[in-house]
Amino acid sequence: MNDGGKPRLQVIRGDGASGQPAGGEPLRVLYEKYGAGVYGRCVYVLKDRTKAEDAMQDVFAKALEHYASFRADASPLTWLMKIATHHCLNVLRGERAGWRARFDQEQRARPAGHGGPQVFEMRDLVRQLLGRVDLETQLAVVHYHVDEMTLEEVAALLDRSVPTIRKRLDDFSSLCEKERRHDESAGL
């Protein structure tokens, strides 16, 4: 954070072509004008200033990535707020994912200063759970939870409907939750 209370964006580079979105304003100017608003939206959705700072960085990184496709159909603020809202909701969804609770539980149970074997065990567990589902579900899970894509983006990428992707993600979450309950009942 800088001394004005507004988070400071670490690195912004142009898109390599014009350095401006179709709306005409350089990303730096958009950040200066709307950075506080984007940060405010992130704080409102995430309820955590540290997470909001990270999310704001991600929002402007996504804006930079999609810079050339900004058509100015809406105001730049509307465009940035849409990116911020979707990104923050995806962050919250990722935190609520079944595998996340299991991962957090494993991390807390891990002895201090010891990380090697547990990290590999967790990776093996995730691979094992992913191995129980079909390839399309695996792709949906990875794109949604790891790549932080929206349901719409995953559906478009996999050429499926949003309800189909949602069902696949729900089925995988159910599998994770079932495995977690099994491990708890077995005392693991």
Buried (B, 14 or more C-beta within 10 A) or exposed (E): EEEEEBBEBEEBEEBEEEEBBEBEBBBBEBBEEBBBEBBBBBBEBBEEEEBBBBBBBBBBBBBBEEBBEBEEEEEBEEBBBEBBBBBBBBBEBBEEBBBBBBBEBBEEEBEEEEEEEBEEEBEEBBEEBBEEBEEBBBBBBBBBBEEBBBBEBBBEBBEBEBEBBBBBBEBBBEBBBEBBEEBEEEEE
